[in-house]
Amino acid sequence: MRGSWLRQTVLTNNIANADTPNYHPQEVDFESTLQTALQSGQSPTEVEFSAHEVPGEAGPNGAGVSIDQESARLAENGLDYQALTQIAATRNAIIKSAIGIL
């Protein structure tokens, strides 16, 4: 969820800076970062996510942000985050039920 939250922040920053001259959009690839960490035996709670610049073609003002693409990615990430929160809520409900809290 932390990776998805950071991606949401980065995508909104990209949209906010769409008209900023020479702005370079950023991305957070938390899926690959998490997969690499898990393959190396690292705990998911210890994974550090970070944003990186995305190479792309600059527009007339030098900014490389496509509002349409960023908006679509923002909507997709919102759905991903919603699914992750539902999974976490279900997991917590199962744990509470198992220990007799519900």
N, CA, C and O atoms as a GROMACS GRO file, in nm:
protein
  408
    1MET      N    1   0.082  -0.119   0.000
    1MET     CA    2   0.000   0.000   0.000
    1MET      C    3   0.087   0.126   0.000
    1MET      O    4   0.049   0.228  -0.058
    2ARG      N    5   0.204   0.117   0.066
    2ARG     CA    6   0.292   0.234   0.067
    2ARG      C    7   0.340   0.270  -0.073
    2ARG      O    8   0.347   0.388  -0.108
    3GLY      N    9   0.371   0.169  -0.152
    3GLY     CA   10   0.416   0.193  -0.289
    3GLY      C   11   0.308   0.255  -0.374
    3GLY      O   12   0.334   0.346  -0.453
    4SER      N   13   0.187   0.205  -0.359
    4SER     CA   14   0.074   0.259  -0.435
    4SER      C   15   0.044   0.403  -0.392
    4SER      O   16   0.011   0.488  -0.475
    5TRP      N   17   0.056   0.429  -0.262
    5TRP     CA   18   0.033   0.566  -0.212
    5TRP      C   19   0.138   0.661  -0.268
    5TRP      O   20   0.105   0.772  -0.310
    6LEU      N   21   0.264   0.620  -0.270
    6LEU     CA   22   0.370   0.704  -0.326
    6LEU      C   23   0.346   0.727  -0.475
    6LEU      O   24   0.365   0.838  -0.524
    7ARG      N   25   0.303   0.622  -0.546
    7ARG     CA   26   0.274   0.638  -0.689
    7ARG      C   27   0.162   0.740  -0.709
    7ARG      O   28   0.167   0.822  -0.801
    8GLN      N   29   0.060   0.736  -0.624
    8GLN     CA   30  -0.051   0.831  -0.634
    8GLN      C   31   0.002   0.974  -0.618
    8GLN      O   32  -0.038   1.063  -0.692
    9THR      N   33   0.090   0.995  -0.522
    9THR     CA   34   0.148   1.126  -0.500
    9THR      C   35   0.230   1.172  -0.620
    9THR      O   36   0.219   1.286  -0.664
   10VAL      N   37   0.311   1.082  -0.674
   10VAL     CA   38   0.395   1.114  -0.788
   10VAL      C   39   0.310   1.148  -0.911
   10VAL      O   40   0.339   1.243  -0.983
   11LEU      N   41   0.205   1.070  -0.935
   11LEU     CA   42   0.119   1.096  -1.050
   11LEU      C   43   0.046   1.229  -1.038
   11LEU      O   44   0.032   1.302  -1.137
   12THR      N   45   0.000   1.262  -0.918
   12THR     CA   46  -0.066   1.393  -0.901
   12THR      C   47   0.034   1.506  -0.918
   12THR      O   48  -0.002   1.612  -0.969
   13ASN      N   49   0.158   1.486  -0.876
   13ASN     CA   50   0.263   1.587  -0.899
   13ASN      C   51   0.289   1.604  -1.048
   13ASN      O   52   0.307   1.716  -1.096
   14ASN      N   53   0.291   1.493  -1.122
   14ASN     CA   54   0.311   1.501  -1.266
   14ASN      C   55   0.201   1.584  -1.332
   14ASN      O   56   0.228   1.669  -1.416
   15ILE      N   57   0.077   1.559  -1.293
   15ILE     CA   58  -0.035   1.633  -1.350
   15ILE      C   59  -0.026   1.780  -1.312
   15ILE      O   60  -0.050   1.868  -1.395
   16ALA      N   61   0.007   1.807  -1.187
   16ALA     CA   62   0.018   1.946  -1.142
   16ALA      C   63   0.128   2.022  -1.215
   16ALA      O   64   0.120   2.144  -1.229
   17ASN      N   65   0.231   1.951  -1.261
   17ASN     CA   66   0.344   2.015  -1.328
   17ASN      C   67   0.341   1.998  -1.480
   17ASN      O   68   0.443   2.016  -1.546
   18ALA      N   69   0.226   1.964  -1.534
   18ALA     CA   70   0.215   1.939  -1.678
   18ALA      C   71   0.256   2.060  -1.761
   18ALA      O   72   0.306   2.045  -1.872
   19ASP      N   73   0.236   2.180  -1.709
   19ASP     CA   74   0.271   2.302  -1.782
   19ASP      C   75   0.400   2.367  -1.732
   19ASP      O   76   0.433   2.478  -1.772
   20THR      N   77   0.471   2.298  -1.644
   20THR     CA   78   0.596   2.352  -1.591
   20THR      C   79   0.708   2.327  -1.692
   20THR      O   80   0.736   2.212  -1.725
   21PRO      N   81   0.771   2.433  -1.740
   21PRO     CA   82   0.879   2.415  -1.839
   21PRO      C   83   0.989   2.323  -1.786
   21PRO      O   84   1.032   2.335  -1.671
   22ASN      N   85   1.033   2.234  -1.871
   22ASN     CA   86   1.143   2.141  -1.843
   22ASN      C   87   1.116   2.042  -1.730
   22ASN      O   88   1.210   1.983  -1.676
   23TYR      N   89   0.990   2.024  -1.692
   23TYR     CA   90   0.956   1.925  -1.589
   23TYR      C   91   0.964   1.786  -1.650
   23TYR      O   92   0.916   1.764  -1.761
   24HIS      N   93   1.023   1.693  -1.578
   24HIS     CA   94   1.034   1.554  -1.622
   24HIS      C   95   0.943   1.469  -1.534
   24HIS      O   96   0.960   1.468  -1.412
   25PRO      N   97   0.847   1.398  -1.593
   25PRO     CA   98   0.756   1.317  -1.512
   25PRO      C   99   0.830   1.206  -1.438
   25PRO      O  100   0.937   1.162  -1.480
   26GLN      N  101   0.770   1.163  -1.328
   26GLN     CA  102   0.829   1.057  -1.247
   26GLN      C  103   0.732   0.941  -1.237
   26GLN      O  104   0.613   0.954  -1.267
   27GLU      N  105   0.785   0.827  -1.194
   27GLU     CA  106   0.706   0.706  -1.177
   27GLU      C  107   0.760   0.628  -1.058
   27GLU      O  108   0.877   0.642  -1.021
   28VAL      N  109   0.675   0.547  -0.999
   28VAL     CA  110   0.713   0.456  -0.892
   28VAL      C  111   0.677   0.316  -0.939
   28VAL      O  112   0.560   0.286  -0.962
   29ASP      N  113   0.776   0.230  -0.954
   29ASP     CA  114   0.752   0.092  -0.998
   29ASP      C  115   0.758   0.003  -0.875
   29ASP      O  116   0.854  -0.072  -0.855
   30PHE      N  117   0.653   0.012  -0.793
   30PHE     CA  118   0.658  -0.061  -0.667
   30PHE      C  119   0.641  -0.211  -0.686
   30PHE      O  120   0.687  -0.289  -0.603
   31GLU      N  121   0.577  -0.253  -0.794
   31GLU     CA  122   0.560  -0.397  -0.817
   31GLU      C  123   0.696  -0.466  -0.836
   31GLU      O  124   0.723  -0.568  -0.773
   32SER      N  125   0.781  -0.410  -0.922
   32SER     CA  126   0.914  -0.468  -0.946
   32SER      C  127   1.001  -0.459  -0.822
   32SER      O  128   1.074  -0.553  -0.790
   33THR      N  129   0.993  -0.347  -0.752
   33THR     CA  130   1.071  -0.330  -0.630
   33THR      C  131   1.033  -0.433  -0.526
   33THR      O  132   1.119  -0.493  -0.462
   34LEU      N  133   0.903  -0.454  -0.509
   34LEU     CA  134   0.854  -0.551  -0.413
   34LEU      C  135   0.892  -0.693  -0.454
   34LEU      O  136   0.933  -0.773  -0.370
   35GLN      N  137   0.877  -0.724  -0.582
   35GLN     CA  138   0.911  -0.858  -0.631
   35GLN      C  139   1.060  -0.888  -0.610
   35GLN      O  140   1.095  -0.997  -0.566
   36THR      N  141   1.145  -0.793  -0.641
   36THR     CA  142   1.289  -0.810  -0.621
   36THR      C  143   1.321  -0.832  -0.474
   36THR      O  144   1.402  -0.918  -0.440
   37ALA      N  145   1.258  -0.754  -0.388
   37ALA     CA  146   1.283  -0.767  -0.244
   37ALA      C  147   1.240  -0.904  -0.193
   37ALA      O  148   1.312  -0.967  -0.115
   38LEU      N  149   1.124  -0.950  -0.236
   38LEU     CA  150   1.076  -1.080  -0.191
   38LEU      C  151   1.164  -1.194  -0.242
   38LEU      O  152   1.188  -1.291  -0.170
   39GLN      N  153   1.212  -1.182  -0.366
   39GLN     CA  154   1.300  -1.285  -0.421
   39GLN      C  155   1.433  -1.291  -0.347
   39GLN      O  156   1.496  -1.397  -0.340
   40SER      N  157   1.476  -1.178  -0.292
   40SER     CA  158   1.602  -1.176  -0.220
   40SER      C  159   1.583  -1.206  -0.071
   40SER      O  160   1.680  -1.204   0.006
   41GLY      N  161   1.459  -1.234  -0.030
   41GLY     CA  162   1.433  -1.270   0.109
   41GLY      C  163   1.409  -1.152   0.200
   41GLY      O  164   1.403  -1.169   0.322
   42GLN      N  165   1.397  -1.034   0.146
   42GLN     CA  166   1.374  -0.914   0.227
   42GLN      C  167   1.227  -0.909   0.269
   42GLN      O  168   1.138  -0.946   0.193
   43SER      N  169   1.202  -0.863   0.390
   43SER     CA  170   1.066  -0.848   0.440
   43SER      C  171   0.995  -0.734   0.367
   43SER      O  172   1.056  -0.630   0.343
   44PRO      N  173   0.869  -0.752   0.330
   44PRO     CA  174   0.796  -0.644   0.262
   44PRO      C  175   0.787  -0.516   0.343
   44PRO      O  176   0.776  -0.407   0.286
   45THR      N  177   0.792  -0.527   0.475
   45THR     CA  178   0.784  -0.407   0.559
   45THR      C  179   0.912  -0.325   0.553
   45THR      O  180   0.912  -0.208   0.592
   46GLU      N  181   1.022  -0.385   0.506
   46GLU     CA  182   1.151  -0.316   0.499
   46GLU      C  183   1.178  -0.254   0.363
   46GLU      O  184   1.279  -0.185   0.346
   47VAL      N  185   1.091  -0.277   0.266
   47VAL     CA  186   1.114  -0.229   0.130
   47VAL      C  187   1.100  -0.078   0.124
   47VAL      O  188   1.004  -0.020   0.176
   48GLU      N  189   1.197  -0.015   0.059
   48GLU     CA  190   1.193   0.130   0.038
   48GLU      C  191   1.156   0.157  -0.106
   48GLU      O  192   1.224   0.112  -0.199
   49PHE      N  193   1.048   0.230  -0.126
   49PHE     CA  194   1.004   0.266  -0.260
   49PHE      C  195   1.053   0.406  -0.293
   49PHE      O  196   1.065   0.491  -0.204
   50SER      N  197   1.082   0.429  -0.420
   50SER     CA  198   1.128   0.561  -0.460
   50SER      C  199   1.078   0.594  -0.600
   50SER      O  200   1.045   0.506  -0.679
   51ALA      N  201   1.073   0.722  -0.627
   51ALA     CA  202   1.031   0.771  -0.758
   51ALA      C  203   1.155   0.789  -0.846
   51ALA      O  204   1.263   0.819  -0.796
   52HIS      N  205   1.136   0.770  -0.975
   52HIS     CA  206   1.244   0.794  -1.070
   52HIS      C  207   1.186   0.863  -1.193
   52HIS      O  208   1.069   0.847  -1.226
   53GLU      N  209   1.271   0.939  -1.259
   53GLU     CA  210   1.227   1.010  -1.379
   53GLU      C  211   1.198   0.913  -1.492
   53GLU      O  212   1.266   0.811  -1.509
   54VAL      N  213   1.095   0.946  -1.569
   54VAL     CA  214   1.056   0.865  -1.683
   54VAL      C  215   1.101   0.936  -1.810
   54VAL      O  216   1.062   1.049  -1.835
   55PRO      N  217   1.184   0.869  -1.889
   55PRO     CA  218   1.226   0.934  -2.014
   55PRO      C  219   1.106   0.945  -2.109
   55PRO      O  220   1.022   0.856  -2.116
   56GLY      N  221   1.101   1.054  -2.179
   56GLY     CA  222   0.990   1.072  -2.271
   56GLY      C  223   1.014   1.193  -2.358
   56GLY      O  224   1.110   1.268  -2.342
   57GLU      N  225   0.924   1.211  -2.450
   57GLU     CA  226   0.934   1.322  -2.543
   57GLU      C  227   0.876   1.448  -2.479
   57GLU      O  228   0.766   1.446  -2.425
   58ALA      N  229   0.951   1.555  -2.486
   58ALA     CA  230   0.907   1.681  -2.428
   58ALA      C  231   0.811   1.753  -2.522
   58ALA      O  232   0.824   1.746  -2.645
   59GLY      N  233   0.715   1.822  -2.462
   59GLY     CA  234   0.621   1.901  -2.539
   59GLY      C  235   0.680   2.037  -2.576
   59GLY      O  236   0.799   2.059  -2.559
   60PRO      N  237   0.596   2.127  -2.625
   60PRO     CA  238   0.644   2.258  -2.667
   60PRO      C  239   0.710   2.340  -2.556
   60PRO      O  240   0.800   2.420  -2.582
   61ASN      N  241   0.664   2.320  -2.431
   61ASN     CA  242   0.723   2.396  -2.320
   61ASN      C  243   0.838   2.321  -2.253
   61ASN      O  244   0.893   2.369  -2.154
   62GLY      N  245   0.873   2.207  -2.304
   62GLY     CA  246   0.983   2.129  -2.248
   62GLY      C  247   0.938   2.026  -2.147
   62GLY      O  248   1.017   1.941  -2.106
   63ALA      N  249   0.811   2.031  -2.106
   63ALA     CA  250   0.759   1.932  -2.009
   63ALA      C  251   0.723   1.805  -2.083
   63ALA      O  252   0.675   1.809  -2.196
   64GLY      N  253   0.745   1.691  -2.020
   64GLY     CA  254   0.719   1.563  -2.083
   64GLY      C  255   0.597   1.493  -2.027
   64GLY      O  256   0.593   1.370  -2.020
   65VAL      N  257   0.496   1.570  -1.986
   65VAL     CA  258   0.379   1.512  -1.921
   65VAL      C  259   0.260   1.512  -2.017
   65VAL      O  260   0.226   1.614  -2.076
   66SER      N  261   0.198   1.397  -2.032
   66SER     CA  262   0.074   1.386  -2.107
   66SER      C  263  -0.039   1.376  -2.005
   66SER      O  264  -0.048   1.278  -1.931
   67ILE      N  265  -0.124   1.478  -2.001
   67ILE     CA  266  -0.234   1.480  -1.904
   67ILE      C  267  -0.322   1.355  -1.919
   67ILE      O  268  -0.364   1.295  -1.820
   68ASP      N  269  -0.350   1.317  -2.042
   68ASP     CA  270  -0.436   1.200  -2.066
   68ASP      C  271  -0.373   1.072  -2.010
   68ASP      O  272  -0.440   0.995  -1.942
   69GLN      N  273  -0.245   1.051  -2.038
   69GLN     CA  274  -0.177   0.931  -1.988
   69GLN      C  275  -0.169   0.931  -1.835
   69GLN      O  276  -0.196   0.830  -1.771
   70GLU      N  277  -0.132   1.045  -1.779
   70GLU     CA  278  -0.118   1.053  -1.633
   70GLU      C  279  -0.253   1.035  -1.565
   70GLU      O  280  -0.261   0.971  -1.460
   71SER      N  281  -0.359   1.090  -1.622
   71SER     CA  282  -0.493   1.075  -1.564
   71SER      C  283  -0.537   0.929  -1.568
   71SER      O  284  -0.596   0.880  -1.472
   72ALA      N  285  -0.509   0.860  -1.676
   72ALA     CA  286  -0.543   0.718  -1.687
   72ALA      C  287  -0.464   0.636  -1.585
   72ALA      O  288  -0.519   0.547  -1.521
   73ARG      N  289  -0.336   0.666  -1.571
   73ARG     CA  290  -0.253   0.594  -1.474
   73ARG      C  291  -0.298   0.624  -1.331
   73ARG      O  292  -0.292   0.537  -1.244
   74LEU      N  293  -0.341   0.748  -1.308
   74LEU     CA  294  -0.391   0.787  -1.176
   74LEU      C  295  -0.518   0.708  -1.142
   74LEU      O  296  -0.533   0.659  -1.030
   75ALA      N  297  -0.609   0.696  -1.238
   75ALA     CA  298  -0.732   0.620  -1.217
   75ALA      C  299  -0.701   0.472  -1.192
   75ALA      O  300  -0.759   0.411  -1.103
   76GLU      N  301  -0.610   0.416  -1.270
   76GLU     CA  302  -0.571   0.276  -1.252
   76GLU      C  303  -0.509   0.253  -1.115
   76GLU      O  304  -0.540   0.155  -1.047
   77ASN      N  305  -0.423   0.343  -1.074
   77ASN     CA  306  -0.358   0.330  -0.944
   77ASN      C  307  -0.461   0.344  -0.831
   77ASN      O  308  -0.451   0.276  -0.728
   78GLY      N  309  -0.560   0.430  -0.849
   78GLY     CA  310  -0.665   0.445  -0.750
   78GLY      C  311  -0.742   0.315  -0.730
   78GLY      O  312  -0.775   0.277  -0.617
   79LEU      N  313  -0.770   0.246  -0.841
   79LEU     CA  314  -0.838   0.116  -0.832
   79LEU      C  315  -0.749   0.012  -0.764
   79LEU      O  316  -0.797  -0.068  -0.685
   80ASP      N  317  -0.620   0.014  -0.796
   80ASP     CA  318  -0.526  -0.078  -0.732
   80ASP      C  319  -0.522  -0.054  -0.581
   80ASP      O  320  -0.525  -0.149  -0.503
   81TYR      N  321  -0.514   0.073  -0.542
   81TYR     CA  322  -0.508   0.108  -0.400
   81TYR      C  323  -0.636   0.065  -0.328
   81TYR      O  324  -0.631   0.014  -0.216
   82GLN      N  325  -0.749   0.086  -0.393
   82GLN     CA  326  -0.876   0.044  -0.335
   82GLN      C  327  -0.879  -0.108  -0.314
   82GLN      O  328  -0.924  -0.155  -0.210
   83ALA      N  329  -0.831  -0.183  -0.412
   83ALA     CA  330  -0.826  -0.328  -0.398
   83ALA      C  331  -0.734  -0.369  -0.283
   83ALA      O  332  -0.766  -0.460  -0.207
   84LEU      N  333  -0.621  -0.302  -0.271
   84LEU     CA  334  -0.527  -0.333  -0.163
   84LEU      C  335  -0.589  -0.304  -0.026
   84LEU      O  336  -0.568  -0.382   0.068
   85THR      N  337  -0.663  -0.195  -0.014
   85THR     CA  338  -0.726  -0.164   0.116
   85THR      C  339  -0.835  -0.266   0.149
   85THR      O  340  -0.854  -0.301   0.265
   86GLN      N  341  -0.908  -0.313   0.048
   86GLN     CA  342  -1.010  -0.416   0.072
   86GLN      C  343  -0.946  -0.547   0.116
   86GLN      O  344  -0.998  -0.616   0.204
   87ILE      N  345  -0.834  -0.582   0.055
   87ILE     CA  346  -0.762  -0.704   0.094
   87ILE      C  347  -0.713  -0.693   0.238
   87ILE      O  348  -0.725  -0.787   0.316
   88ALA      N  349  -0.657  -0.577   0.272
   88ALA     CA  350  -0.608  -0.557   0.408
   88ALA      C  351  -0.722  -0.562   0.509
   88ALA      O  352  -0.707  -0.620   0.617
   89ALA      N  353  -0.836  -0.503   0.476
   89ALA     CA  354  -0.951  -0.505   0.566
   89ALA      C  355  -1.003  -0.647   0.586
   89ALA      O  356  -1.037  -0.686   0.697
   90THR      N  357  -1.008  -0.725   0.478
   90THR     CA  358  -1.053  -0.864   0.487
   90THR      C  359  -0.957  -0.946   0.571
   90THR      O  360  -0.998  -1.028   0.653
   91ARG      N  361  -0.828  -0.924   0.550
   91ARG     CA  362  -0.726  -0.995   0.627
   91ARG      C  363  -0.740  -0.964   0.776
   91ARG      O  364  -0.734  -1.054   0.860
   92ASN      N  365  -0.759  -0.837   0.809
   92ASN     CA  366  -0.776  -0.798   0.949
   92ASN      C  367  -0.902  -0.858   1.009
   92ASN      O  368  -0.902  -0.899   1.125
   93ALA      N  369  -1.010  -0.864   0.932
   93ALA     CA  370  -1.134  -0.924   0.981
   93ALA      C  371  -1.115  -1.073   1.009
   93ALA      O  372  -1.166  -1.124   1.108
   94ILE      N  373  -1.042  -1.141   0.922
   94ILE     CA  374  -1.015  -1.284   0.943
   94ILE      C  375  -0.933  -1.305   1.070
   94ILE      O  376  -0.961  -1.396   1.148
   95ILE      N  377  -0.833  -1.222   1.090
   95ILE     CA  378  -0.749  -1.234   1.210
   95ILE      C  379  -0.831  -1.208   1.336
   95ILE      O  380  -0.820  -1.281   1.434
   96LYS      N  381  -0.915  -1.103   1.332
   96LYS     CA  382  -1.000  -1.072   1.448
   96LYS      C  383  -1.095  -1.186   1.476
   96LYS      O  384  -1.118  -1.222   1.592
   97SER      N  385  -1.151  -1.242   1.372
   97SER     CA  386  -1.244  -1.355   1.389
   97SER      C  387  -1.171  -1.475   1.448
   97SER      O  388  -1.225  -1.544   1.535
   98ALA      N  389  -1.050  -1.499   1.402
   98ALA     CA  390  -0.973  -1.613   1.451
   98ALA      C  391  -0.938  -1.602   1.599
   98ALA      O  392  -0.930  -1.703   1.669
   99ILE      N  393  -0.916  -1.481   1.646
   99ILE     CA  394  -0.882  -1.465   1.788
   99ILE      C  395  -1.003  -1.430   1.874
   99ILE      O  396  -0.990  -1.408   1.994
  100GLY      N  397  -1.121  -1.426   1.810
  100GLY     CA  398  -1.245  -1.410   1.885
  100GLY      C  399  -1.283  -1.268   1.920
  100GLY      O  400  -1.359  -1.247   2.014
  101ILE      N  401  -1.233  -1.170   1.847
  101ILE     CA  402  -1.266  -1.030   1.875
  101ILE      C  403  -1.401  -0.993   1.814
  101ILE      O  404  -1.471  -0.908   1.870
  102LEU      N  405  -1.439  -1.052   1.704
  102LEU     CA  406  -1.564  -1.016   1.637
  102LEU      C  407  -1.682  -1.078   1.702
  102LEU      O  408  -1.795  -1.058   1.658
   0.00000   0.00000   0.00000
